[in-house]
């Protein structure tokens, strides 16, 4: 986040501050992503609708970059929706502005590269976590890694992220709370 504040004002004129209400959708699954976002305040989630089943893929907190990357970079329909979990403020940029900033600012390019590498690493860890860990251990890992999520994210979204039902999450929470 410090990078965005330190870049020259002229470089940032293409970024637009946007506020989203809780549960407001930034991108609908099937639409082409026209913006990438940097969360300034609040929380967003990236999710997929699988025949009516809500699958939360990732949560984004202040300082993190959010986009349906494949859709944004290649102008293809998105496999994901992006939704505000809480009141959220973002800095948004369209693809032309993104390309221009990448070309003009090595610092911005480095910032975006680091953000995208973090996303890939998060996805790799999520994949391994899902195939190697049971739901209780996934829950424990999430508490250790992102405890702030439990203060702002509704339990049914956390259950979706962990790959369990809200009832199963309730049982896991009771069991872990007794340990």
Buried (B, 14 or more C-beta within 10 A) or exposed (E): EEBBEEBEEEBBEBBBEBEBEEEBEBBBBEEBBBBBBBBBEBBBBBBBBEEEEBEBBBBBBBEBBBBBBBBBBEEEEBBBBBBBBBEBBBBBBBBEBBEBBBEBBEBBEEBBEEBBEEBEEBEEEBEEBEEEBEBBEBBBBBEEEBEEBEEEBEEEBBBBBBBBEEEBBEEBBEEEEEE
